[in-house]
Amino acid sequence: MTQLETYLHIVRADNTQTLTKGELKTLLEKELPNFLSKRNKDANDEVFRNLDENGDSQVDFKEFVIFVAALTCCCHKYFEQKAAK
């Protein structure tokens, strides 16, 4: 759970527990290097917009956990399909 652990350890001077678009991009590039498209900035922006459920231009803990859960479900489905072949 490296991503979740990383998120939980984010501490800022203003004591917010959110990720900006840039911070989320950096986290995803580090932890999931093949997740973001290097060629399609619009698709990357769409990922952030979909995660930013409340439209505050930040990803809070709830939004981040929803992302981790959705990603886990996608991976689980993928590996189930691979195992069935």
C-alpha positions in Angstrom: 0.0 0.0 0.0 2.8 2.4 -0.8 0.5 5.0 -2.3 -1.8 5.1 0.7 1.2 5.2 3.1 2.6 8.1 1.0 -0.6 10.0 1.1 -1.0 9.5 4.9 2.5 10.9 5.5 1.9 14.2 3.6 2.2 17.0 6.0 2.2 20.7 5.0 2.8 23.9 6.9 -0.9 24.8 6.4 -1.9 21.4 7.8 -4.1 20.4 4.8 -4.2 16.8 4.0 -4.8 17.1 0.3 -2.9 16.6 -2.9 -2.7 19.3 -5.6 -2.8 18.3 -9.3 1.0 18.5 -9.4 1.5 16.5 -6.2 -0.9 13.8 -7.5 0.9 13.7 -10.8 4.3 13.3 -9.1 2.9 10.6 -6.8 1.4 8.7 -9.8 4.6 9.1 -11.9 6.7 7.7 -9.0 4.4 4.9 -7.9 2.6 4.0 -11.1 4.9 5.0 -13.9 2.8 3.5 -16.7 -0.5 4.8 -15.5 -0.4 8.4 -16.8 -0.2 8.9 -20.5 3.0 10.7 -21.5 1.4 11.8 -24.8 -2.1 12.7 -23.8 -2.2 15.6 -21.4 -6.0 15.9 -21.8 -6.5 12.3 -20.6 -4.3 13.1 -17.6 -6.3 16.2 -16.8 -9.5 14.1 -17.0 -8.1 11.7 -14.4 -7.6 14.6 -12.0 -11.0 16.1 -12.8 -12.7 12.8 -12.1 -10.8 12.4 -8.8 -11.6 15.9 -7.7 -15.2 15.1 -6.8 -15.9 18.3 -5.0 -14.2 20.6 -7.5 -11.8 22.3 -5.1 -8.7 21.6 -7.3 -7.3 19.3 -4.6 -7.6 15.6 -4.0 -8.6 14.9 -0.4 -8.3 11.6 1.5 -11.7 10.4 0.5 -11.2 11.1 -3.2 -7.8 9.4 -3.1 -9.1 6.3 -1.4 -11.9 6.1 -4.0 -9.1 6.2 -6.6 -7.1 3.4 -4.9 -10.3 1.3 -4.6 -11.2 1.8 -8.2 -7.7 1.0 -9.4 -7.7 -2.1 -7.2 -11.0 -3.3 -8.7 -9.7 -2.8 -12.2 -6.5 -4.7 -11.5 -8.5 -7.5 -9.8 -10.8 -7.8 -12.9 -7.8 -7.8 -15.2 -6.0 -10.6 -13.3 -9.2 -12.7 -13.1 -9.5 -12.5 -16.8 -5.9 -13.4 -17.3 -6.2 -16.4 -15.0 -9.3 -17.6 -16.9 -7.4 -17.9 -20.1 
